Amino acid sequence: MKKTLLVLLTILLLAGLAGTANASGDVISCWFPPDWKSKAPQAKAITTALSEHSGLNIQPRIAKSYPEIFAAFSADANNMVYVGSFVQAIIKAQDIGTPLVQNVNGKEHYSGVLIYPKGENPQTLLAENPAAVAYAVGASSGESSAKAATGGKAAVPTPNHGASIAAVKADKAKTAVVKNWWWESNREKYPEMAMYEIPGISLIKNPDNVLTVSKKMAPEVQEKIKNAAIASKDAFGAPEMRPLADNDLDFSLSLMKKGGIDPLTYSW
C-alpha cells in the first residue's frame, strides 16, 4: 500500500513539474489592431523585447477584425492586446482583461473634436443636424464622442477619420468628429474646414496605446509582463511606459453611456 502511494505521489509530482515546464513555454499572443498590418515590424520588435525581458514566449498577432481580439480574450488561452481606449473600455466593462501599462509620449490621452465647413456655426450645425455627423466606427474619438454629443443620433459611420471628413466634403454629412491629434497632424490638408471643441465631450481624457492582458492570466505572469513592458520602452517608441491608473478608462466609458453604446453587447 505504501509503495503504491509512493508511486502515485511520484507520478503527480512529475506531472506537476511537466505542467510547469509546459506553462513557461506556452505561447502568449500579443494582439494588435487591424490597422497595424502596416506596422508589422514594430509589432515584432515589441513582442521580441517583451519576451527577452520577461523570459516568456510572446508572439505578435495582428487582428483581422476587432471581434477576433474579444474572442481571444474570452477564451482560456493567455492573451495580450496593445490598443486604444474604445477597445480597452469594452474589455474593462466585460471584465475580461487587466490594463497594465501605457505608452507615455505626450499624446497618451486624446479627444474627439468637431470638424465643420468654415463660415458655418458649429453649434447650430450640431444642434440642427444630429444625425448628419460622420464618425470613425469603433473609436472613442469618433463613434463614442459623436454619439455622446448627439444623444446617440449620429448616423454617418465611416472606416476612419479621413473618410469622416470626406463625407462632409461630399455633403453626406454636415459635420465630422475626429481625433484631436489626427486633426492637428492633418489640418493643412483641409483648409476649407475648421475645428470646434464640444463642451463636455472634447476633453483630452481617452487613454491611448494601452497594454492589457487577459483576466485569466496568472498574477505572477502579469507582473513579469508589466515589468518587461516598462523595460521595453524603446521598442514601443515611448519616452516612458507607466502603469495605467484604475480610473483612466472611466471617461471613455462615460462617453459610451451618453451615446447609448452598450459595451457589453457592442459589435462591429
N, C-alpha and C positions, 0 to 999 in steps of 0.2 A: 504493500500500500504506500509506504513512504517512498519507495523507488518510483512508483507511478506518479506521485505528487511532484517529485523532483523533476521528472521528465516533463510534466505539464508546465511547471514553472519555468524550466529552461526554454521550452518552445515559446511560451508567452513573452519571455524576456527578449528572445531573438526576434520575435515578430515586432515587438515594440521598437527595438533598435533599427530594424529594417524600415519600419514605418517612418521613424525619424529621419533616416537617411534619404528615403524617397521624398519626404516633405521638403527637405533642404534642396533637393534637385528639381522640384516641381517648377514648371514654367509659370511665371506671373505675367499676365498680359497687361501692358500699359496702353490704353486706348487713347487715340487722338481723333478729333472730329473729322468729318469728311473733307473739309477744305484744307486739311493738312496733306492731302495727296501730292501737293506741290512742294511740301517741306519734309519729304521722307528722310533725307539725310539728317536733318536736325532731330527728327523723332528717334532715329537710330542712335545719334550721339547722346541724347538724353537717357535712353534706356541702357546704353553701354556704361555711362557714368554711374547711373543708379546701381547697376549690377556690380561694378567694381567697388563702390563704396559700401555696399550692403552685404556682399557675398551671396546675393540671391540671383536667380536666373530670371531676369526681367527682359521681355521681348516686346518690341513695338507692334501695335496693330492699328492701322488707320481704318476707321469705321466706314462702311459703305453708306450707312444711314444712322441717325441718332437712335432709333429703336434697337439697333444692334447693340449699342452700349448698355441700354437699360436691360435688355435680355441677359447680357453677360453679368451685370450686377445683381440680377435676381437669381442667378444660378449658384451652384455650390462652389465653383472654382474661385481662386483668388484673382481679383482684377483691380486695375487702377485706371484713372482717367485724368487727362490734363485738358481742361476746358473752362469756358466762361460761366457766367452766373445763371443763365437760363437753365442749362442742363444741371448745374450744381443745385439750383433751387428745387428742381424736381427730385433729384436724388435725396436731398435733405427731407423734403416733405414725405417721400415714400420710405424714409428711414432705411435705405439700402446702402448707404455709404458714409464714410467719415472723412471730412476735409482735413488735410494735413498741413500743407504749406502753399504759399502764393509767391509768384514772381513779382518782386517789388522793383518797378522800373520807372516810377514817376507817373505811370498811367495805369496803375494797378486797379483803379476804380474808374468807372465811366458812367455816362448818362445817355438818355435819348433826347434829341433836340428836334424841333420842328423846322423843316425846310419848306419855304414857300416862294412864289414869284415876287421879285422886288416890286415895290409900288403898291402891293396889296396889304391889307391889315390882317396879320396872322391870327389875332384873337377872333376876329369876325369870321375868317375862313374856317377856323376850327369849330366855332360855335354853330355856324350855319350849315356846315358840311361834315358832320362827324363820321359819316360812313365813307367819305371820299378821302380817307387818309391811307397812304401807302406805307407798308412796313415790311421789314425782313422777317420771315417766319422763324420762330424758334430763337429769338434774340431779345434779351431784356431791353436793349436799346432800340429795338424795332417793335416787335409784336406786343410785348408787355407794356412798354411805355405808351404806344399808340392806343392800345385798348384801355389802359388806365386813364388816359387823357380824354377819352370819348365815352366812358361808361360802357365799354365793350362793343361800341358801334363801328369802330374802324373796320373796313371790309375790303381793302385792296392789298392782299398778300403778295409778296414778291420773294425771290430767292436770295436777294442780297440788297445792301444799301444803295448801290449804284442803280439797280433795277427800280428801286423805290423812287428815286429822283427822276429816272427815265419815265416812270408812269405819270409824274406831274407834268413833265415836258410834253408828253403825248396826250395830255388832257384826259388821262384815265383816272387821275386823282387830282384833288385840289392842293393837297399838301403831302409831305412825307415826314416820317420820324426816323432818324438815323443816329448812329453812334457819334457822340461829340468828337472823339479823337479821329474818327474816319472823316468827318466833315472838315476838321482842322487840316488834315493832310490833302484833301481833295477839293476844297472850296474854290480854288483858282480855275478848276475845270468847269465851274458853273457860275459865271459872272452875272447871270440873269437871276440867280437865286439868293435868298437871304436866310438867316438863321434866327430862330426865336426860342428862348428857354421857357418851357411851360412851367408855370408855378406849381410847386409840389411834386412835379414829375421829373423835370430835368435836373435832378440832383446827382452829383457825381458820387454815387454810393453803391454801384453794382460792381462786385469784385470780378476781376478778370484773371485768366491764367492760374487756375487753382488745381492743385494735385490732390485727388481724393482716392481713397482705397475702399474696396467693398467691405460691408459691415461684417462679413463672415471671416475676414482675415484676422488671424491671431494677433492680440495686442503687441506681443514682442516683435512680430514681423512688421507691424505698422510702425513701431518705434524705429526699427532699422531703416525702413524706407524714408521716414521723416528726416532722420539724421543724414541719410545718404543724399536726399534732395537738397538739404541745406549746404552740404559739402559740394554739390554739383552745380552751383550757380552759373559757372561759365558755360556749361552745356545747355542750360536753359536760356542763356543770353541775358542773365539777370545780374544787376549790381548786388542784389541780395535776395535770398529766399527766406521767408519767415512764416511761422505758424499763422494760420487763419483764425481770427477771433470767432468765438462761438456764435456771436450775433451778426456776423458780417453778411449773411445772406438774408437777413430779415427784410431789408428794403426791397430786394428783388422779389421776395415772396409777397410783400405788400402791394407791389405793382400788379402782380398776378391777381390778387384778391380784388383790387379796384377794377380791373379789367374783365373780371368774370372768367379768368383762366383757372381751371382746376388742375393743380399739379399732380393730383392722384390719378387723373384719368386722361391727361393730355396726351395726344398722339399726333405725330406728323402725318 
